[in-house]
Amino acid sequence: MSKRLAPKVGIASCLAVLLLLSLPYFLAPATVVGAYYGTIPVPVHLLDTLFALVAIIAFGSGLQNRSDPATVAGVTLALGAFMAVITLWWAVVTPTDTLVEAARMDSLSMHRWGFALVTFAVPISAGWYARDVL
């Protein structure tokens, strides 16, 4: 059961990452969001999008038994760990008021921490999947 549940949770967590990543684009001007995500020299929004999409494909491949489960677990664990570390770095460096002042919305004040927290769900679910398949 959990061999099938872990990749499903991984897919759901990747979709949650993509949802939270795109949320500011619906609530604030695009130029402000670009500055919000551009506080570190690495394009966190582009890398997280790419890695989340690749992880969805990898989790789906493992779920459908089209790839070696151990390889899928390793790939998704590496992608998720890199995604979580880079997003945590971005969340620590980004000033609190970068997006809130421009969008005039206090509801976005904790977005960066929620986004960083959700990215940790990807390597956790990949680790769970790795434990189940090995």
C-alpha positions in Angstrom: 0.0 0.0 0.0 2.6 2.5 1.0 4.7 1.7 -2.1 1.8 3.3 -4.0 1.0 6.0 -1.4 4.4 7.5 -1.1 4.7 8.5 -4.8 1.1 9.9 -4.7 2.0 12.0 -1.7 5.1 13.1 -3.7 3.1 14.2 -6.7 0.6 16.0 -4.4 3.5 17.8 -2.6 5.0 18.8 -6.0 1.6 20.2 -7.1 1.4 22.1 -3.8 4.9 23.6 -4.5 3.7 24.7 -8.0 0.5 26.2 -6.5 2.3 28.2 -3.8 4.9 29.3 -6.3 2.3 30.7 -8.6 0.1 32.3 -6.0 1.9 35.7 -5.8 1.5 36.1 -9.6 -2.3 36.1 -9.1 -2.2 38.6 -6.2 0.5 41.1 -7.1 2.0 42.8 -10.2 4.4 40.6 -12.1 7.3 43.1 -11.8 7.0 43.0 -8.0 6.8 39.2 -8.0 9.9 39.1 -10.2 11.8 41.3 -7.6 10.4 39.1 -4.8 11.7 35.9 -6.3 14.9 37.6 -7.5 16.4 38.4 -4.1 19.1 35.7 -4.5 21.4 35.2 -7.5 19.7 31.8 -8.3 16.3 32.0 -10.0 14.5 30.1 -7.3 11.1 30.2 -9.0 12.4 28.8 -12.2 14.4 26.0 -10.6 11.6 25.0 -8.3 9.2 24.9 -11.2 11.6 22.7 -13.3 12.4 20.4 -10.4 8.8 20.0 -9.3 7.7 19.1 -12.8 10.5 16.6 -13.3 9.7 15.1 -9.9 6.1 14.7 -10.8 7.1 12.8 -13.9 9.6 10.7 -11.9 7.0 9.9 -9.2 4.5 9.0 -11.8 7.0 6.8 -13.5 7.6 5.0 -10.2 3.9 4.8 -9.5 3.2 3.1 -12.8 6.3 0.8 -12.5 7.8 2.2 -15.7 11.2 2.9 -14.1 13.2 1.3 -11.4 11.7 2.3 -8.1 15.1 2.7 -6.4 16.3 5.0 -9.2 13.1 7.1 -9.0 13.4 7.4 -5.2 17.0 8.6 -5.6 16.2 11.1 -8.3 13.2 12.5 -6.5 15.1 12.7 -3.2 18.0 14.6 -4.9 15.6 17.0 -6.7 13.5 17.5 -3.5 16.5 18.2 -1.3 17.9 20.7 -3.7 14.5 22.4 -4.1 14.1 22.6 -0.3 17.6 23.9 0.4 17.5 26.6 -2.3 14.0 27.7 -1.2 15.0 27.9 2.4 18.0 30.0 1.4 15.7 32.3 -0.5 13.2 32.5 2.4 15.9 33.5 4.9 17.4 36.2 2.6 14.2 37.7 1.3 13.1 40.8 3.3 9.7 40.5 4.9 8.1 43.5 3.3 9.3 42.9 -0.3 6.0 41.6 -1.6 3.6 42.9 1.1 4.2 46.6 0.5 4.0 46.3 -3.2 0.8 44.2 -3.2 -0.6 46.0 -0.2 -1.7 42.6 1.2 -0.7 41.5 4.7 -1.9 38.0 3.8 1.3 37.4 1.8 3.6 38.2 4.7 4.1 34.6 5.6 4.1 33.3 2.0 7.8 32.7 1.8 7.9 30.6 4.9 4.8 28.5 3.8 6.4 28.0 0.4 9.7 26.9 2.0 7.8 24.5 4.3 5.9 22.9 1.4 9.1 22.3 -0.5 10.3 20.1 2.3 7.4 17.8 1.7 9.0 16.6 -1.6 12.2 15.2 -0.1 10.3 13.8 2.8 7.9 11.9 0.5 10.8 10.8 -1.6 12.6 9.5 1.4 9.5 7.6 2.4 9.3 6.1 -1.0 13.1 5.2 -0.9 12.6 3.5 2.4 9.7 1.5 1.0 11.4 0.3 -2.1 14.8 -0.5 -0.7 
